[in-house]
Each structure stands twice: as structure tokens, then as C-alpha cells.
Amino acid sequence: MRAEAIFRPVGVLALWTMVVLVVTAIRRVGAVRAGRIKRGAFRLGEGPEVPPDVSIPNRNLMNLLEVPVLFYVVCICLYVTHLTRPGLLWLAWTYVALRVAHSLIHLTTNNVMHRLTLFGLSNVVLVTIWIRFLVRVA
């Protein structure tokens, strides 16, 4: 296995984040054009007048720019230290799959319990990746 393989799940999560960015923009622009909200509603982020179908994609985008930063960092660390292994690569793909599934639920049904379960599992996977990395470099 090539160490560069760790960048495949990294790339997929980065591209997914860009997809959610586009969805956020489409929903915002569409709501303003339809006259559902005023353009100024986004001046300081999102005001209370922004409907959920417009604010949820933005909230999901923020989710994809918060904890996943730790995923990107550990993947770079794995590559730089030549510690990418099949088990860690599998965990990286699992993390990405859980985050994409979390987003899909957030952007569609928004079932909080399903979303929370996937979010929690993804964090367990991320902690596992970090622990396995730290044990190997210690």
C-alpha cells in the first residue's frame, strides 16, 4: 500500500465539504431571489429570520469545518511519518463515510437521533485514529 492512499479519503471529504458549500450558496441565493428573506439577513452570519431550509446547510458546512480539521491533520501526520497502514486507511474511509452520512441526514430528514449517532461514531473513529497514530510515534 502506498502512503499517498491516505489522501484519497482526505480528498473525498474535502470535495464533499465543497458540495455542501455550493448547496449553502444555492439555498441562500434562492431564498433571497424568491423574496423569502432580505439580503441583509446574512450580514452578521444568519439572523433569526432565516428559515431552517436555508440555515441548515450553513450549519452543516460549519460542522464540516470544525472537527474534521483534526482528521486532516492526523492524515497529514500519518503520511509525513510514514505510518499509513491498511487499518488506519480503513478507519479514515470509515470516518469519511460517517461524516458524509451525517451531512446527508442533516440536509434531508434532519433526524436528530440519527444525526447524533453518526456524529458520535465519527468522533469515536477519529479518536481511534489519533490514538493509533500517537502510540506509533511514541
ZATORFI-918446 format. One record per residue (C-alpha): x, y, z; residue number from 1. Coordinates in steps of 0.2 Angstrom, whole numbers, plus 2048, in hexadecimal, padded with zeros to 3 digits. Each point is the difference from the previous one (the first is absolute). Last residue first. Example, Ala and Ser with C-alpha at 12.3 -4.5 7.8 and 13.67 -1.06 7.14 Angstrom:
2
    xx    yy    zz   num
   844   7FB   824     2
   7FA   7EF   803     1
# end
This chain:
138
    xx    yy    zz   num
   81C   825   869   138
   7FD   802   7ED   137
   7F7   7F0   7FE   136
   7F5   802   810   135
   7FC   812   7FA   134
   7FA   7FA   7EF   133
   7F5   7F2   808   132
   7F9   80D   80C   131
   7FC   80C   7F3   130
   7F8   7F4   7F5   129
   7F5   7FA   80E   128
   7FB   811   805   127
   7FA   803   7EE   126
   7F6   7F0   800   125
   7F8   804   811   124
   7FC   812   7F8   123
   7F8   7F8   7F1   122
   7F6   7F5   80B   121
   7F9   80F   80A   120
   7FC   809   7F0   119
   7F7   7F1   7F9   118
   7F6   7FD   810   117
   7FC   813   801   116
   7F9   801   7EE   115
   7F5   7F1   803   114
   7FA   807   810   113
   7FD   811   7F9   112
   7F7   7FB   7F0   111
   804   80E   7F4   110
   7F6   7F7   7F3   109
   80A   808   7F1   108
   80F   80B   803   107
   805   7F9   811   106
   7FD   7EE   7FB   105
   80B   802   7F1   104
   80D   80A   80A   103
   801   7F2   80D   102
   801   7F3   7F2   101
   80F   80A   7F9   100
   808   801   811    99
   7FE   7ED   803    98
   807   7FC   7EF    97
   80F   80B   803    96
   804   7F8   811    95
   7FE   7EF   7F9    94
   80C   804   7F2    93
   80D   806   80D    92
   7FD   7F1   80A    91
   804   7F5   7F1    90
   810   80A   7FD    89
   805   7FD   812    88
   7FD   7EE   7FE    87
   80A   7FF   7F0    86
   80F   80A   807    85
   805   812   7FE    84
   80F   802   80C    83
   80C   808   7F4    82
   803   80F   80C    81
   7FB   80D   7F3    80
   7F1   7F5   7FA    79
   7F9   7FC   812    78
   802   813   805    77
   7F7   806   7F0    76
   7F2   7F4   805    75
   800   806   812    74
   7FE   812   7FA    73
   7F2   7FD   7F4    72
   7F6   7F6   80D    71
   803   80E   80D    70
   7F9   80C   7F4    69
   7F1   7F5   7FF    68
   7FB   806   811    67
   7FB   812   7FA    66
   7FF   803   7ED    65
   7F3   7F2   7FC    64
   7F5   806   80F    63
   801   812   7F9    62
   7FA   7F9   7EF    61
   7F2   7F7   809    60
   7FA   810   809    59
   800   809   7EF    58
   7F6   7F2   7F8    57
   7F4   801   80F    56
   7FD   813   7FE    55
   7F7   800   7F0    54
   7F4   7F2   803    53
   7FE   807   812    52
   7F9   811   7FB    51
   80B   80F   802    50
   7F7   80D   80A    49
   80A   7FC   810    48
   80F   808   7F8    47
   80E   7F7   7F7    46
   812   805   800    45
   802   812   804    44
   7FB   807   7EF    43
   7F6   7F0   7FB    42
   7EE   807   803    41
   806   810   7F6    40
   7FA   7F7   7F0    39
   7EF   800   806    38
   7F6   7F0   802    37
   7F3   7F6   7F7    36
   800   80C   7F1    35
   803   7F2   7F4    34
   811   807   7FB    33
   805   801   812    32
   7FB   7EE   803    31
   808   7FA   7F0    30
   810   809   804    29
   801   7F8   811    28
   7FB   7EE   7FB    27
   80C   800   7F1    26
   80F   807   80B    25
   7FD   7F3   80D    24
   7FF   7F2   7F3    23
   810   806   7F9    22
   809   7FF   811    21
   7F8   7EF   803    20
   808   7FA   7EF    19
   811   809   806    18
   7FF   7F6   810    17
   7FE   7F0   7F6    16
   80F   804   7F6    15
   80A   802   810    14
   7F9   7F0   806    13
   805   7F7   7F0    12
   811   807   800    11
   804   7FB   811    10
   7F9   7EE   7FD     9
   80C   7FF   7F1     8
   80F   809   809     7
   803   7F1   80B     6
   804   7F6   7F0     5
   810   80B   7FE     4
   809   7F3   80C     3
   7FF   7F3   7F2     2
   7FA   7EF   805     1
# end
